[in-house]
Amino acid sequence: MTQDSSDFFILFKEVPWMIVFICEAALILTENVMTILIFWGMRKRLKRTSYLLINLAVADFFVGIGLSMFIGTDIARTLKRNIPDSLEITLIIIDLSATLSSVTSLALISLERMFAILWPFRHRLLKTRYFYVSIGVVWLISVSNGVSTLSSRTGYNIFTAGSFIIAVTVISAAYSAIWMQSKLRSRVPSSREKSSNMRQNKRLANTLFVVTALSLMTCLPYGITIALNDDFLENLYSFRVQFTLVVMYANSFLNPIVYCFRMPAFKASLKKIFCHCTCPGSRNRFAIEKSYQSSGNAASLKSIKTTIEIL
């Protein structure tokens, strides 16, 4: 294990930063587990797009796992415990791969939305396996990138910064094309069914644009910092770098918050999850109410029958 990677492995040295990272890890893991469950339930409504959103939530979930492992091993180091080199290497690969996969997944989502709005009929004819292959390519690129950064600190800067630059370029080009096409089609009258599908695709694209914009705002400072500073690892414990890391990790728990405000179906599904978790007796009450309604209906039918017989 090189000295650079060992330095990168230690995430913080002060208790306040540790508390902030622990809170972020808890939010990332909890929110993205719920997001995966909700989008899996909404997969028939969102169709293939739900697989891309689930993949983004999985990437953010692994960011939370990497951050949790960072915290655990840093605490172990504080207690003078030995950490195996293999664990350090695995941790760095998970953290870097998950972070890059999250940004790359946003680029894939932007391309999918562009294809759905610019060529809607071709988009409908796409087979599901193309989505699976695209997701596999995202993870292959991210893991390869994470492994390659272990070779040297220079490689770390070049590959990571390059991935961010390419992802930002793709995202910017895709949403620019969506915006231009939406302006053009707004001037052309269309049938009710076409306009309804276009509104649905545009509304989803706008929501995902907000998600992407927030992600870029939180990740770009990190990407710029490691691209412009060769002494990133040496200044790891400075306020500037620590704040940049906190903002970057915040990206992984902001998405579900956006979904709640922008997607009513997501918010309704989240309420159902909370109701089932906080009210274990809700099912029993529902069963009692249903039984009561059934008995009431039966009594009404019996009363009608008796009335008919009297008449």
Buried (B, 14 or more C-beta within 10 A) or exposed (E): BEEBBBBBBBBBEEEEBBEBBBEBBBBBBBBBBBBBBBBEBBBEEBBBBBBBBBBBBBBBBBBBBBBBBBBEBBEEBEEEEEBEEEEBBEBBBBBBBBBBBBBBBBBBBBBBBBBBBBEBEEBEEBEEEEBEEBBEEBBEBBBEBBBBBBEEBEEBBBBBBEBBEBBBEBBBBBBEBBEEBBEEBEEEEEEEEEEEBBEEBBEBBBBBBBBBBBBBEBBBBBBEBBBEBEEBBEEBBEEEBBEBBBBBBBBBBBBBEBBBEBBEEBEEBBEEEEEEEEEEEEEEEEEEEEEEEEEEEEEEEEEEEEEEEEE
